[in-house]
């Protein structure tokens, strides 16, 4: 079911050093498959492909984030698209700091550092009082890029930034995660001939291939059989993303956590018509469905199931502060006002900025697919970002 057709000819070819890195990672994964008696759950494959130290996609040295394939990048994120994203996000961050009486910010997966630099400058301009800006990122290469970006774009505030090798047991402040949840390893499940199987990875003629095993764990079966599925169907579960959310909300003793990503609430995520799941790969700004092509050189991702994320956070005792679309979140926090600070007569600046804002807000672009979910402790009222258009009732 769902055989993978490897089509490297349709994508730009990696250089010799990149191919050597990919082959080294592939050999490491082959050893893991052998050690697991020939079958590796997909989440373990995805974890290795993305995070293996020095070899995985986020553990290696590829460009990853950018505007176009010519710069060697694979996809664009909102902070790369426009500095207005950071300038607008700073407003609810500042409000959450004030409402909770906290003075620290922590960002997960800071990418190139553009979001961090933009937030630092915008928070300073807003008069927000903050002492430290901590970054959690597994990639040494990305940490160095972040440091360079912050020193170049926010030199007066760079001394407040620190990189963490481990999470603190407790944290008071505001936590930010932009496109972090979608990069968490997912488990794959396939419904075939009326039976649920877990989809894993095996070797056929030395190449990676999918292989299914009947689901036996009661907890998995209880959840999967609760889905209204007819015929063949493939989907994901998000154990790692839920565990990450529980960790963050447990660590947060006072303040707020803002998580921004693309996805759906459960009833939409597991809709019967979404029969092929949401797993997707990104390489040089081209999306395709083959997770076995160029291991370590491409991003592997899945949409986020936000109902499970909400449950994971609330189970820790945190409050669900809000859940809405990215468009509504940015409009509520004044992105049009931020855009209005650019003189329309200055067309060289205004038109690109307006086009970027349109992409951030448009239902056909990022505005509807991307959602914002927030958790809090010690904040009595909601943030302006969720004052209208809150969708917590849909979770």
Buried (B, 14 or more C-beta within 10 A) or exposed (E): EBEBEEEEEEBEEBEEEBEEBBBBBBEBBBEBBEEBEEBBBBBBBBBBBBBBEBBBBBBBBBBBBBEEBEEBBBBBBBBBBBBBBBBBBBBBBBBBBBBBEBBBBBBBBBBBBBBBBBBBBBBBEBEBEBEEBBBBBBBBBBBEBBBEBBBEBBEEBBEBBEBEEEBEEEBBBBBBBBBBBBBBBBBBBBBBEEEBBBBBBBBEEEEBEBBBEEBEEEEBEEBBEEBEBEEBBBBBBBBBBBEBBBEBBBBBBBBBBBBBBBBBBBEBBBBEEBBEBBBBBBBBBBEBEBBBBBBBBBBBBBBBBBBBBBBBBBEBEBBBBBBBBBBBBBBBBBBEEBBEEBEEEEEEEBEEBBEBBBBBBEEEBBBBBBBBBBBBBBBEEBBBBBBEBBBBEBB
